[in-house]
Amino acid sequence: MMYERDETKVVVGVDGSERNRAAIDYAVTSALATSRPLKLVGVVDVGVPDQPATAEVPGHEWVLLEDIRDQVVAEHPRLSVRTLVRFGHPVSALLASVGERDLLVVGKRGMGPARSMRIGTTALRLAARASSPLVVVPPWWRVGSHHSGAIVVGIDPAADEETALRMAFVEAARSGAPLRVVSAVDLRPMLVWDKVLGAPLYRQWEQRSMASLERLVGPFHDEFPGVAVTVVRDHGHAADVLTDYAGDPQLIVVGRDHHGGSSIGLGAVAREVLNVADVPVLVVPVARPKGLDGSASMSDSTATAAKSLREPAT
């Protein structure tokens, strides 16, 4: 069963490792839940430009993908599944296989020699460059695991986070899960700056920040009335706060700077969440206002906070 070129789909990178099976299972589950076709992509890294598979594709990769496709179709006969083998570097090959409206799914670690459960180089580079939403799946994820957990999304109220927030609401509405909207500010730089002035200035800033957060979330209540939402504003390093409040979620959603079709890079918070999270992480390209870099995601710098405090209240 084929699908149209412009039809949105779920694309998953396949490398044949046992750890990659979790990414495939997640992609199958997502495709079924969203009624989208599934595309299994294998990459032959031979140092030549990306190109679609032909009859000359090495047999191992082709047989591997066809075997996986047959297994998926046998279990889910109504699911449209296509296979594709590309030559080239895994990052560029996978990026060439996905459209901006598609969902790209990759494993947290691939077949490399490193045994650490921190995110692998390929997944990290894809998270920094993909113009489409990307889910990074840890190898221990299984269908049904964390099914009753919440969707957790990290938000910086000083940035344009509507795209990431919308995707979090959509996932919560689709799965019936509660949604936790989490934002954080790290007090340590501010208190070191001036402990006496820092406390009252921080309280004033926090009131404005919480109001901005509520204004950002407010319109989605009417659009997604069935989603139970909790807004959390806390102190500390953003990645720590986000993972601490996650509890046992089924998905963590973070934004990644992306503007005008060019990739700007993965912020420090998103990178750390990808490294430490033991659940799937959805990275959403977000076009932020000029001047906001990835390191500011979910966390306001002392300079930004101080500047806002100097401005008169409206």
Beta strands, then each sheet from edge to edge (+ up, - down):
strand 1: 10-14
strand 2: 38-44
strand 3: 81-87
strand 4: 103-107
strand 5: 134-137
strand 6: 151-154
strand 7: 179-185
strand 8: 229-235
strand 9: 251-259
strand 10: 262-263
strand 11: 281-286
sheet 1: 3+ 2+ 1+ 4+ 5+ 11- 9- 6- 7- 8-
sheet 2: 3+ 2+ 1+ 4+ 5+ 11- 9- 10+
end
